[in-house]
Amino acid sequence: MILVSGQQIREQFGEQTSKQSRDQLLHQAASAAAKHPEWSLGLMAGRSLVMQRLFAQMRSTAPHLRIATLEGQSGTGKETAARTLHALGPAASGIFLPCPAPHFFEHLPAVIRESRDGTLLLNHIEDLTAAQQARLLDFLQWLDHQHARRLPDSAPRQVFFSTNLPVRKLVSAFSLRIDLANRLTVIRFTLPPLRERREDIPLLADFFAERFSVTHNKPVRGLGPQSLPRLLTHPWPGNVRELENTIHAAAMACEGQWIRPIDIPSLSPGFSVGSTDLAGPDNDAGRGSRQDTPAEDPSHDPNHDPNLDRAILRHITLVLAQVDGNKLRAARLLGISRSTLYRLLESRRS
Ligand SMILES: Nc1ncnc2c1ncn2[C@@H]1O[C@H](COP(=O)(O)OP(=O)(O)OP(=O)(O)O)[C@@H](O)[C@H]1O
């Protein structure tokens, strides 16, 4: 048995669980969302139909959840949604403890002790080995017994799971046992990629600008009208996290109240979407701000670039962005070894 203190667990997994920091986060989010309360839920903002439906599902299920799974690509907001569910649910007065699922078993007693009567989030269930999946099933059975014996104080009240790959795909690829998948997905929440809900981009950009202005005491109010087309046409392979980082960098550079195209840092490479439908061909701002968009150079447009080396490098870059640059996870997703990934990156960049 490994004895680990709650403090160490929180530090190791980068958790901000104290009531003070949670309240601070909620306060910042509330201030940023105050302009459009109908388009926010807890820590989340979203006005697209798909997000409005998700919020409705979260509102109606949160009070009753014990086990649930959140699916979505890296950076789409799974952990943020889990925190929001926790804040709306029966364990709100307890701790919220995220933990990478593959490390859960190394620290089992301490994690359970630390998360009792609160919410435990096990991230990245797609990385569980077969042996860990068997242990997870045992853990869920134990959890049922604790709840049946009305001993919730000895166990987390809620356990959420998250995965970057849909559970259905994990099962069909034989990466996840079906009996475990069935247990985990009775209640399932899906966070769509940002490029599939572009209507959310202006709202999220203002939300992050406002949050930045509160935390950094800088009077940034949001996007200037000429800055939006560039954000709307980017494919956002890193999803909401990438947008948040972009707005932070832009808000830092911003000299006035409104973010200008010049404040926006160059965006990560990825598959470009045509900009005409969103920015409009006569839009000066769109034209001016597209100068470093990959689509401007035909050799960077995947639809017109037949070069295999560049296509491979683009694909690897996209996958790396989805997993926040984690080469081990990128290699797994690509179905190659880490050393092959390094070799491909080296050979194609040189
Ligand atoms: N709907 C949203 N509203 C406001 N902020 C959001 C929203 N979705 C995500 N974010 C922000 O984006 C960042 C990434 O979100 P989060 O960590 O929840 O993603 P994730 O899907 O759990 O990522 P990963 O799989 O890489 O761990 C966070 O800083 C969060 O604040």
The ligand as an SDF file (V2000), in Angstrom:
LIG
                    3D

 31 33  0  0  0  0  0  0  0  0999 V2000
  -17.6630   25.3700  -22.5450 N   0  0  0  0  0  0  0  0  0  0  0  0
  -16.5890   25.9450  -21.9630 C   0  0  0  0  0  0  0  0  0  0  0  0
  -16.7230   27.1620  -21.4100 N   0  0  0  0  0  0  0  0  0  0  0  0
  -15.6640   27.7790  -20.8450 C   0  0  0  0  0  0  0  0  0  0  0  0
  -14.4310   27.2570  -20.7710 N   0  0  0  0  0  0  0  0  0  0  0  0
  -14.2570   26.0490  -21.2950 C   0  0  0  0  0  0  0  0  0  0  0  0
  -15.3200   25.3230  -21.9130 C   0  0  0  0  0  0  0  0  0  0  0  0
  -14.8410   24.1440  -22.3500 N   0  0  0  0  0  0  0  0  0  0  0  0
  -13.5340   24.1280  -22.0190 C   0  0  0  0  0  0  0  0  0  0  0  0
  -13.1720   25.2610  -21.3930 N   0  0  0  0  0  0  0  0  0  0  0  0
  -11.8080   25.6310  -20.9590 C   0  0  0  0  0  0  0  0  0  0  0  0
  -10.9090   24.9490  -21.8360 O   0  0  0  0  0  0  0  0  0  0  0  0
   -9.8230   24.3760  -21.1260 C   0  0  0  0  0  0  0  0  0  0  0  0
   -9.7580   22.8870  -21.4190 C   0  0  0  0  0  0  0  0  0  0  0  0
  -10.8830   22.2650  -20.8310 O   0  0  0  0  0  0  0  0  0  0  0  0
  -10.7920   20.8450  -20.0990 P   0  0  0  0  0  0  0  0  0  0  0  0
   -9.5290   20.7120  -19.3190 O   0  0  0  0  0  0  0  0  0  0  0  0
  -12.0760   20.6700  -19.3670 O   0  0  0  0  0  0  0  0  0  0  0  0
  -10.7270   19.9050  -21.3690 O   0  0  0  0  0  0  0  0  0  0  0  0
  -10.6350   18.3030  -21.4420 P   0  0  0  0  0  0  0  0  0  0  0  0
  -11.5910   17.8700  -22.5040 O   0  0  0  0  0  0  0  0  0  0  0  0
  -10.8240   17.7100  -20.0790 O   0  0  0  0  0  0  0  0  0  0  0  0
   -9.1350   18.1340  -21.9480 O   0  0  0  0  0  0  0  0  0  0  0  0
   -8.1290   16.8610  -21.8320 P   0  0  0  0  0  0  0  0  0  0  0  0
   -8.8180   15.6750  -22.4260 O   0  0  0  0  0  0  0  0  0  0  0  0
   -6.9400   17.2870  -22.6510 O   0  0  0  0  0  0  0  0  0  0  0  0
   -7.7970   16.7010  -20.3840 O   0  0  0  0  0  0  0  0  0  0  0  0
  -10.0430   24.6780  -19.6580 C   0  0  0  0  0  0  0  0  0  0  0  0
   -9.1580   25.6920  -19.2340 O   0  0  0  0  0  0  0  0  0  0  0  0
  -11.4850   25.1710  -19.5500 C   0  0  0  0  0  0  0  0  0  0  0  0
  -11.5740   26.2390  -18.6700 O   0  0  0  0  0  0  0  0  0  0  0  0
  1  2  1  0
  2  3  1  0
  2  7  2  0
  3  4  2  0
  4  5  1  0
  5  6  2  0
  6  7  1  0
  6 10  1  0
  7  8  1  0
  8  9  2  0
  9 10  1  0
 10 11  1  0
 11 12  1  0
 11 30  1  0
 12 13  1  0
 13 14  1  0
 13 28  1  0
 14 15  1  0
 15 16  1  0
 16 17  2  0
 16 18  1  0
 16 19  1  0
 19 20  1  0
 20 21  2  0
 20 22  1  0
 20 23  1  0
 23 24  1  0
 24 25  2  0
 24 26  1  0
 24 27  1  0
 28 29  1  0
 28 30  1  0
 30 31  1  0
M  END
$$$$
